[in-house]
Amino acid sequence: MAKVQSSAVTQWRKRRQRQGFVRVELQVRKEDVALVRDVAKALVDPNRETEARSVLREKIALSRFGGFKALLASAPLEGVEFERVRDFGRDTEV
């Protein structure tokens, strides 16, 4: 049997995979397409990738360490009232 030659696209994808890239498919609203493409371009641009990752992690990504408790601990909670009136329920007649 003859070997089937890989298509150029398949070869390109395999080459990119060896370089550490992963193919991602997204579905976004029409008005966000340009924004998502710009973000992707910034992440692969050697001159902008470090700053882009830093900004995205700071502004968008949730903390991966500690979960919800860590998020609450890091939140600016000055002036937020945490005291509440104790409610012992209602009186019942027996």
C-alpha positions in Angstrom: 0.0 0.0 0.0 1.1 3.5 -0.7 1.6 6.0 2.1 -0.9 8.8 2.1 0.8 12.2 2.1 -0.3 14.6 4.8 -1.8 17.8 3.8 0.1 21.0 4.2 -2.3 22.1 6.9 -1.8 18.9 8.8 2.0 19.3 8.6 1.8 22.9 9.7 -0.4 22.0 12.7 2.0 19.2 13.7 5.0 21.6 13.4 3.2 24.2 15.6 2.3 21.4 18.2 6.0 20.5 18.4 6.7 24.2 19.1 4.3 24.1 22.1 1.2 25.6 20.4 -2.3 24.3 20.9 -5.2 24.8 18.6 -8.2 26.5 20.3 -11.6 27.0 18.9 -13.8 29.7 20.4 -17.2 31.1 19.8 -17.6 34.8 20.5 -20.0 37.5 19.6 -19.4 39.2 16.3 -18.4 42.5 18.0 -15.7 40.6 20.0 -13.9 38.9 17.1 -11.4 41.6 16.6 -10.7 41.9 20.3 -10.1 38.1 20.7 -7.8 38.1 17.7 -5.8 41.1 19.0 -5.4 39.3 22.4 -4.2 36.1 20.6 -1.7 38.2 18.5 -0.4 39.9 21.6 0.2 36.6 23.4 2.3 35.2 20.6 4.2 38.4 19.9 7.6 38.2 21.6 7.7 41.9 22.3 4.3 42.0 23.9 3.6 38.5 25.4 4.9 39.2 28.9 3.0 42.4 29.4 -0.2 40.9 27.8 -0.1 37.9 30.1 0.5 40.1 33.1 -2.4 42.4 32.3 -4.8 39.5 31.5 -3.9 37.6 34.7 -4.3 40.8 36.8 -7.6 42.0 35.2 -9.4 38.9 34.0 -8.1 35.5 35.3 -9.4 34.3 38.6 -6.9 33.4 41.3 -5.9 29.7 41.0 -4.6 29.6 44.5 -6.9 29.3 47.4 -10.2 29.5 45.6 -13.1 31.5 46.9 -11.7 32.1 50.4 -8.5 33.6 48.9 -10.6 35.8 46.6 -12.6 37.1 49.6 -9.4 37.7 51.6 -7.9 39.8 48.9 -11.0 41.9 48.3 -11.1 45.5 49.4 -13.8 45.3 52.1 -13.3 48.6 54.0 -16.7 50.0 54.9 -18.6 46.8 54.3 -20.9 46.0 57.2 -20.6 42.3 58.3 -22.7 42.5 61.5 -26.3 41.2 61.3 -29.2 41.0 63.6 -29.6 37.5 65.0 -33.0 36.0 64.0 -34.2 33.3 66.4 -37.2 32.5 64.3 -40.8 33.0 65.2 -42.7 32.1 68.4 -44.6 28.9 68.1 -47.7 28.0 70.1 -48.0 24.5 71.3 
